[in-house]
Amino acid sequence: MTAYRGTNPYLTSTWNPSTRLFESGQGGLNYPLDAWGYSEVGEVVEVAPAAEAENDTAPVNVGDIVWGIWGHREEGVLAAETLRGHVLPSGMDPLAGAFVRVGAIALNAVLAADLGPGSTVTIFGQGVIGLLATRFAVQNGATVIAVDGIESRRKRSLDWGATHALAPSDTLAANLRELTHRSGTDVAIELSGSYRGLHEATRAVGSDGTVVAAGFYQGGANSVFFGEEFHHNRVQLLASQIGSVPNRLRPRWDVARIQTTVVDFLSRGRVDAPALVTHRFPLAAAADAYHLLDTEPASALQVVLEF
């Protein structure tokens, strides 16, 4: 949606992977965007002879159903090694496989929040990734308070285990204090991508609480006031991004393990991700799908493009 709306930083600057900085100037992408997207599922229909020759260690075989990243296109040609560990278990709904990457984003944020039995977390944003984070947090034993401006998403969060679901308001932080015996929640996970949401997250947690900023924020942060609760309550702010894992987990975890864990949750039915699908569009009608998401967010949750 950020590319669709023209707010994505890749459209106006270029990411330099060696310096890990955005460089101003001509963007690395231009319209029309060619096959963007990173949450696909498909069937392996051909394997190069060199890969077949190493059959004992081949990452994939013809007929495997795999999830991966090859853009929203009908066909993709990938290095076989990039699909190692991406074969879906036998009998798993391929539709569930389309949630592996977004599920990994959600799980990464929950791992960064360091949740467990007895902990409380406010999760801002109950779109697909926020709902997945709610489910993972509940299964970690945490008490979840969900926040979203769309009523149907708040209801869904309750169905998925949230104890409370609140709408954004001027009294939100005060309401959270009442629900937590004046202490505030231990952690807040911000997944709305809204700077207002990020500011409210710094108000949701108590003294020495933690905010995990996992949304994709656009433009300047005019709605965040770091001189207020953030400063006076000594709030710790952590960024969560799927390119890596939380620092404390790196000796044992990597992105591949997070993704494998999500596949396990999906295949065993511990997270019913396909239930989040509200619309399906053929690829030829993709423009209609994006228009729906842009103009009627309350009517759509997960939109799937079919090939």
KENU-120034 format. One record per residue (C-alpha): x, y, z. Coordinates in steps of 0.001 Angstrom, whole numbers, padded with zeros to 6 digits, always signed. Layout:
N
XYZ...
//
This chain:
307
+000000+000000+000000+002889+002401+000636+004025+001884-002948+000455+002208-004203+000059+005501-002346+003501+006783-003296+004871+007105+000254+007399+004263+000206+011008+005449+000709+012247+003159-002053+010420+005360-004573+012457+008460-003715+015752+007051-002432+017972+004007-002773+018873+001575+000006+022616+000901+000132+023110-002580+001625+026821-002025+002337+026389+001171+004367+022831+000275+005448+021693+003800+004689+019087+005301+002395+020740+007565-000162+018747+010478-001487+018276+011059-005184+016595+008890-007745+014601+006092-006180+015462+002477-006656+011964+001797-007980+009777+003415-010582+006208+003009-011756+004939+000658-012985+006277-001579-010232+007218-004977-011629+006036-007990-009640+006352-006621-006149+005145-008828-003333+006838-011263-000971+004257-013742+000206+003652-016338-002491+002805-020041-002665+003280-022225-005717+004184-025638-007073+007663-026562-008264+007178-027563-011904+010787-027859-013055+014205-028318-011457+017451-027696-013326+019541-030838-014087+022393-029639-011853+020047-029471-008879+018510-032850-009709+021974-034432-009791+022324-033648-006081+019001-035306-005312+020005-036365-001788+020465-032764-000765+018227-030996-003278+016248-028223-001553+013144-028924-003662+011744-031476-006060+009182-031325-008836+005702-031387-007343+006642-029750-004037+004320-027010-002804+006503-024166-001559+006116-020742-000064+008559-018040-000968+009283-014667-002439+009109-014276-006201+006761-011327-006598+003069-011285-007436+003467-013117-010729+002243-016338-012276+005667-017919-012671+009036-017449-011041+012544-018743-011633+014610-018956-008448+017898-020366-007266+016886-023699-005749+018825-022971-002555+016560-019997-001767+013716-022485-001259+015546-024751+001179+013212-025258+004114+010284-023724+002229+008444-026925+001301+005029-027001+002960+004201-030116+004988+002038-032712+003278-001643-031947+003716-001144-028324+004712-003534-025898+003046-001474-023974+000460-003462-020864+001348-001980-021023+004854+001468-020928+003281+000775-017425+002009+000922-016282+005641+004400-017585+006484+006278-014371+005787+003740-012042+007414+003470-014508+010271+007227-014272+010733+006934-010477+011026+004332-010930+013761+006276-013620+015612+009485-011579+015431+007712-008691+017188+006360-011022+019866+009827-012481+020444+011227-008950+020744+008570-008209+023371+009863-011112+025513+006385-012167+026613+005413-014995+028908+002816-016101+031470+001730-013183+033622+002922-010475+031249+000585-007930+029696+000911-006444+026219-001028-003867+024255-000963-004570+020522-001748-001561+018351-003202-002492+014975-005334-005572+014394-004893-006050+010699-003512-009378+009553-000075-009013+011149-001521-007527+014334-004003-010388+014665-001238-012929+014107+000803-011174+016793-002197-011320+019119-002496-015060+018574+001208-015704+019107+001233-013541+022250-001764-015372+023708-000105-018713+023029+002974-017401+024829+000829-016955+027908+000513-013166+027803-002608-011141+028492-003349-009138+025331-005181-005837+025060-005848-005091+021388-006313-001611+019907-007795-000870+016501-010129+001702+015001-012155-000859+013028-014848-002625+015020-014755-005886+013049-011033-006209+013699-011507-005594+017410-014097-008364+017476-011734-010679+015626-008985-009972+018165-011298-011096+020973-012058-014279+019037-008319-014853+018763-007714-014533+022491-007357-010858+023375-008785-010091+026812-009907-006594+025821-010237-004767+022496-010286-000978+022587-010805+001747+020013-008282+004607+019777-009423+007603+021837-008143+010514+023871-008739+008433+027004-007030+005275+025766-003980+005529+028033-006206+006234+031063-008411+003269+030168-005355+001037+029964-004275+002213+033406-007653+001177+034788-007364-002259+033197-003865-002781+034607-004390-001451+038153-002680+001836+037259+000595+000183+036248+000213+000203+032444+001081-002827+030357+004544-004357+030457+005009-004066+026718+003310-002482+023721+003694-003788+020163+002941-001157+017525+001835-002686+014219-000480-000053+012784+002329+001904+011125+000735+005056+012538+002841+007643+014350-000158+008402+016525-000253+004726+017379+003453+004796+018204+002920+007750+020533-000003+006029+022245+002169+002940+022639+004673+004982+024655+001754+006041+026860+000353+002503+027188+003321+000996+029008+004266+001664+032592+007559+002888+034046+010545+001197+032375+008180-000523+029938+009085-001504+026399+007598-000496+023065+008292-002727+020057+007907-000616+016921+007126-003155+014204+004987-001040+011864+006238+000482+008618+006162+004230+009251+005924+006805+006480+007072+010415+006421+007879+012566+009446+006881+011696+012995+004778+014746+013795+002509+012859+016190+005204+011400+018449+006106+013465+021530+009205+012003+023101+009320+014688+025768+006202+013322+027425+005568+009789+028757+008436+008322+026739+010934+010486+028624+009347+010589+032067+008610+006855+032243+012001+005826+030791+010369+003804+028033+012604+001515+026005+011932+001631+022267+012912-001347+020104+012601-001696+016343+011477-005061+014989+012113-005866+011323+012080-009259+009658+015603-008924+008249+016972-010170+011587+015949-011396+015038+016113-009799+018515+019675-009400+019782+019307-011652+022798+018095-014560+020627+020770-014485+017928+022926-017261+019403+020033-019694+018852+017513-018067+016502+017648-016774+012944+014984-015724+010441+014798-019257+009037+013904-020624+012481+011193-017991+012913+009704-018929+009542+009884-022658+010320+008116-022007+013624+005321-020173+011830+004919-023077+009379+004653-025431+012349+001942-023300+013997+000024-023072+010723+000305-026740+009769-000846-027909+013201-003798-025526+013224-002562-023526+016204-003075-020425+014052-005969-020543+011580-004577-017951+009178-006821-018850+006200-009782-017703+008305-008445-014154+007886-009029-014176+004115-011982-011957+003232-011464-011473-000519-009948-013308-003474-009156-011655-006789-007730-013076-010008-004451-011432-010929-006099-009552-013792-008262-007755-011211-005361-006789-008933-006098-003098-009465-009541-003657-007954-007953-005409-004974-005627-002503-004232-008425+000014-004701-010507-001898-002154-007704-001922+000396-007021+001765-000165-010580+003045+000031-012523+000503+002120-010149-000858+004787-013045-001739+007096-014483-004173+004541-011294-006129+003858-008818-007998+006003-006643-010403+004003-006909-010064+000230-005454-012886-001851-004447-012734-005518-005041-016006-007368-003098-017253-010383
//
